[in-house]
Amino acid sequence: SEEVPGTAVEIVRAFVEAGVPDGVINLVFGDPAQFSSNLLESPIIRKLTFTGSVPVGKHLASIAARNMKTSTMELGGHSPVIVCDDVDPVTTGVMSAIRKIRNAGQVCTSPTRFYVQKPLFKVFTEAFVEKAKSIKVGDGMDPSTQMGPLANHRRIDALERLVADAREKGARLLAGGERLKNRGYFFPPTVLADLPDDAKAMSEEPFGPLALINPVDSLEEAIEKANGLPFGLAAYAFTHSARNVDLLTEGIETGNLSINTLEASVAETPFGGVKDSGLGREGGAEGLANYTVIKNVSHSMTY
């Protein structure tokens, strides 16, 4: 991102310090539209990989396709979390709140839409809210800080808009909901419950510390709602039932499904999305395969 060029500089610096030869890795800054177009139309460039928003990803993929280049797209998500009625609601609620605030929710796989079976809904929500309210928000350089700021003012505006829309449509605000102390980009962990499906927050990726908690009657209903968006990057579920695991594995439309954990991926496993969340895979042998060309060689022994 042009807003945080220092991050890219440090990543490339690590490669250089590790001994990567000159010219193997290159860092280019400039107007995004101009240099991405020039690079993708160059015959020197063989492959595109992009991490970012769905609209930008689709635009870049179209340029790559026009020039017959392969692409790997790791785009947006709106990760569902299904909480079945056979788990400890307090432990699960606390764990979920802690994971929700990772990088202030600014993670493409951040757990956001929580579908909780009704017998556990009240206790799970109370545990989640209690933990969310206890999080210390502040300067990331302060060792006592548990969650830092959002990236820019646009995230503040987006979250305030989503919260206001949800409340207007009947959702309950249980924690947070507005910018802290009217300075900086600090926004507290925010919890909304009982949201209608037409609330904008239910379909727009918040990319911030916003958790949406709704009750469901059954696992089948939860799976249907989880699949209701054009995204499918990561999904999570909590259950101790083998039958439930089978239903989730077969039913959830996602590139990454995690059971009883909120860790979406590790380097050794393939990571990527389905539907509008992307193409191809990063990580694992599958990720390496995306950077290879399959060549079939036939050799006749009768000539």
C-alpha positions in Angstrom: 0.0 0.0 0.0 1.2 3.5 -0.9 0.1 4.5 2.6 2.6 2.3 4.4 5.7 2.1 2.1 8.0 1.5 5.1 6.6 -1.9 5.6 7.5 -3.0 2.1 11.0 -1.5 2.5 11.7 -3.5 5.6 10.5 -6.8 4.0 12.8 -6.2 1.0 15.6 -5.2 3.3 15.2 -8.6 5.1 15.7 -10.4 1.8 18.8 -8.4 0.9 20.3 -9.0 4.3 19.6 -12.7 3.9 21.8 -12.7 0.8 19.4 -12.6 -2.1 21.4 -11.6 -5.2 21.0 -8.1 -6.7 18.1 -7.9 -9.1 16.3 -10.9 -7.9 13.9 -8.9 -5.7 12.9 -5.3 -6.7 10.8 -2.7 -5.0 8.9 -0.2 -7.1 7.0 2.9 -5.8 4.7 5.2 -7.8 1.2 5.8 -8.9 -0.6 2.4 -8.4 -2.6 2.5 -11.6 0.3 3.6 -13.7 2.9 1.2 -12.6 0.6 -1.8 -12.3 -0.6 -1.3 -15.8 2.9 -0.9 -17.2 4.2 -4.0 -15.4 1.3 -6.2 -16.3 1.5 -5.3 -20.0 5.3 -5.9 -20.1 6.4 -9.2 -21.7 9.1 -9.5 -19.0 6.5 -10.0 -16.3 5.2 -13.6 -16.2 2.9 -13.7 -13.1 0.8 -11.5 -10.9 0.0 -12.0 -7.2 -2.0 -9.5 -5.3 -3.4 -9.1 -1.8 -6.0 -6.4 -1.4 -9.6 -5.5 -2.0 -12.1 -7.3 -4.3 -12.6 -4.3 -6.8 -8.8 -3.7 -7.2 -8.2 -7.4 -7.5 -10.7 -7.9 -10.2 -9.3 -4.9 -12.1 -5.7 -6.2 -12.0 -6.8 -9.8 -12.8 -8.6 -8.4 -15.9 -5.3 -6.7 -17.1 -3.4 -9.9 -16.4 -5.9 -12.0 -18.3 -5.8 -9.7 -21.3 -2.1 -10.2 -21.4 -2.3 -14.0 -20.9 -0.6 -13.9 -17.5 -1.6 -16.1 -14.6 -2.6 -14.5 -11.3 -3.0 -15.3 -7.7 -5.7 -13.2 -5.9 -6.0 -13.0 -2.2 -8.9 -10.6 -1.8 -11.5 -9.6 0.8 -13.6 -11.7 3.1 -16.3 -11.5 5.8 -15.5 -14.5 7.9 -18.3 -16.4 9.6 -17.9 -18.1 13.0 -20.4 -20.9 13.8 -20.8 -21.7 17.5 -22.6 -25.1 18.0 -24.5 -25.9 21.2 -22.0 -28.5 22.4 -19.1 -26.2 23.4 -18.3 -24.1 26.4 -19.9 -20.7 25.6 -17.7 -18.7 28.0 -14.3 -20.1 26.8 -15.4 -19.7 23.2 -16.7 -16.2 23.7 -13.5 -15.0 25.4 -11.3 -16.7 22.7 -13.4 -15.1 20.0 -13.2 -11.6 21.4 -9.4 -11.9 21.7 -9.0 -13.0 18.1 -11.4 -10.3 16.9 -9.1 -7.5 18.0 -6.0 -8.9 16.3 -4.5 -5.9 14.4 -7.7 -4.0 15.4 -9.7 -6.4 13.1 -7.8 -5.2 10.1 -7.1 -8.7 8.9 -8.7 -10.3 5.8 -9.5 -13.4 7.8 -10.8 -11.6 10.9 -13.7 -13.4 12.5 -16.7 -11.1 12.1 -20.1 -12.8 11.7 -20.9 -15.0 14.7 -23.8 -17.4 14.3 -24.5 -18.9 17.8 -27.0 -21.6 18.4 -29.7 -20.3 20.7 -29.0 -22.3 23.8 -25.6 -20.7 24.1 -26.4 -17.3 22.6 -26.9 -15.3 25.9 -23.9 -16.7 27.8 -21.6 -16.5 24.7 -22.5 -12.9 24.0 -22.1 -11.8 27.6 -18.6 -13.4 27.8 -17.6 -11.8 24.5 -18.8 -8.4 25.5 -17.1 -8.5 28.9 -13.8 -9.4 27.3 -14.2 -6.8 24.6 -14.9 -4.0 27.1 -11.8 -4.9 29.0 -9.4 -4.4 26.1 -7.0 -1.5 26.5 -6.9 0.5 23.3 -4.0 2.9 22.7 -0.5 3.6 21.4 1.0 0.4 20.0 4.4 1.3 21.4 3.0 1.2 24.9 3.6 -2.4 26.3 0.3 -2.3 28.2 -1.7 -1.6 25.0 -3.8 -4.6 23.8 -5.1 -3.0 20.6 -3.8 -0.2 18.5 -5.4 2.3 16.1 -7.1 1.8 12.7 -5.1 2.5 9.6 -6.7 5.8 8.5 -9.7 8.1 8.9 -11.6 6.1 6.2 -11.9 3.1 8.6 -13.3 5.3 11.3 -15.9 6.7 9.0 -16.8 3.3 7.6 -17.3 1.7 11.1 -19.4 4.6 12.4 -21.5 4.3 9.2 -22.0 0.5 9.7 -22.8 0.9 13.4 -25.4 3.7 12.8 -27.1 1.7 10.0 -27.3 -1.5 12.1 -28.8 0.4 15.0 -31.3 2.1 12.8 -32.4 -1.3 11.6 -32.9 -2.7 15.1 -29.5 -4.2 16.1 -28.4 -3.9 19.8 -25.1 -2.1 20.5 -23.5 -4.0 23.4 -19.9 -2.5 23.4 -18.0 0.4 21.7 -19.6 2.0 18.7 -17.8 5.3 18.4 -14.4 6.8 18.1 -12.4 7.2 21.3 -11.7 10.7 22.6 -12.2 12.2 19.2 -8.5 12.0 18.4 -6.3 9.7 16.4 -7.7 6.7 14.7 -8.7 4.8 17.8 -11.9 2.8 17.7 -12.8 0.4 20.6 -13.9 -3.2 20.2 -17.5 -3.0 19.1 -20.2 -5.6 19.5 -23.6 -5.6 17.8 -26.2 -8.3 18.3 -29.5 -9.4 16.7 -28.7 -7.7 13.4 -31.2 -8.1 10.5 -29.8 -9.6 7.3 -30.2 -6.3 5.5 -27.9 -4.4 7.8 -25.0 -3.2 5.8 -22.5 -4.6 8.3 -23.8 -8.1 7.5 -22.6 -7.9 3.9 -19.8 -5.2 3.9 -16.4 -6.3 5.2 -15.9 -3.9 8.2 -12.1 -4.4 8.3 -12.1 -3.2 11.9 -12.8 -4.3 15.5 -16.5 -4.9 14.8 -18.2 -8.2 15.8 -21.7 -9.2 14.7 -23.4 -11.8 16.9 -26.7 -13.4 15.8 -28.6 -16.4 17.2 -29.5 -19.4 15.0 -31.9 -22.4 15.5 -29.7 -25.0 13.9 -26.3 -25.8 12.3 -28.0 -26.0 8.9 -29.3 -22.5 9.3 -25.9 -21.2 10.4 -24.2 -22.8 7.3 -26.9 -21.3 5.0 -26.2 -17.8 6.5 -22.5 -18.3 6.4 -22.7 -19.0 2.7 -25.0 -16.1 2.0 -22.3 -13.7 0.8 -20.2 -13.6 -2.3 -17.0 -14.1 -0.2 -15.3 -17.3 0.9 -11.8 -16.7 2.3 -12.0 -18.1 5.9 -14.6 -19.6 8.1 -14.5 -20.9 11.7 -16.6 -23.2 13.8 -16.7 -24.6 17.3 -18.0 -28.1 18.0 -17.1 -31.4 19.6 -19.4 -33.4 17.3 -17.9 -35.5 14.4 -21.3 -35.2 12.7 -21.1 -31.4 12.9 -17.6 -31.4 11.5 -18.7 -33.4 8.5 -21.6 -31.1 7.9 -19.4 -28.0 8.2 -16.7 -29.5 6.0 -19.1 -30.4 3.2 -21.4 -27.4 3.6 -19.2 -24.2 4.1 -18.2 -22.5 0.9 -14.7 -21.3 1.8 -11.0 -21.7 1.0 -10.0 -22.2 4.7 -12.1 -23.8 7.4 -10.8 -23.9 11.0 -12.5 -26.1 13.7 -12.1 -25.1 17.3 -9.4 -22.6 16.5 -9.4 -19.1 15.0 -6.1 -19.6 13.2 -6.9 -19.5 9.5 -3.6 -20.6 8.0 0.0 -21.6 8.5 2.9 -21.4 6.0 2.9 -25.1 5.3 -0.7 -25.2 4.2 -2.5 -23.8 1.1 -4.3 -20.5 1.7 -6.7 -18.7 -0.6 -10.4 -18.0 -1.2 -13.3 -19.0 -3.3 -16.0 -16.9 -5.0 -15.1 -13.1 -4.8 -12.4 -13.8 -2.3 -9.8 -14.8 -4.8 -8.0 -17.3 -7.1 -5.1 -19.6 -6.6 -3.3 -20.5 -3.3 -0.5 -19.2 -1.3 1.5 -21.4 1.0 2.3 -25.1 1.0 3.1 -27.2 -2.1 0.0 -25.7 -3.8 1.4 -22.2 -3.4 4.7 -23.2 -5.1 2.7 -24.9 -7.9 1.2 -21.5 -8.7 4.7 -20.3 -9.8 5.5 -23.2 -12.0 4.7 -24.2 -15.6 3.6 -27.7 -16.3 5.4 -29.1 -19.4 4.6 -32.5 -20.9 7.5 -34.1 -22.8 6.7 -37.2 -25.0 9.6 -39.3 -26.3 9.0 -42.0 -28.9 11.4 -45.0 -28.7 10.4 -46.4 -32.1 11.9 -43.7 -34.3 
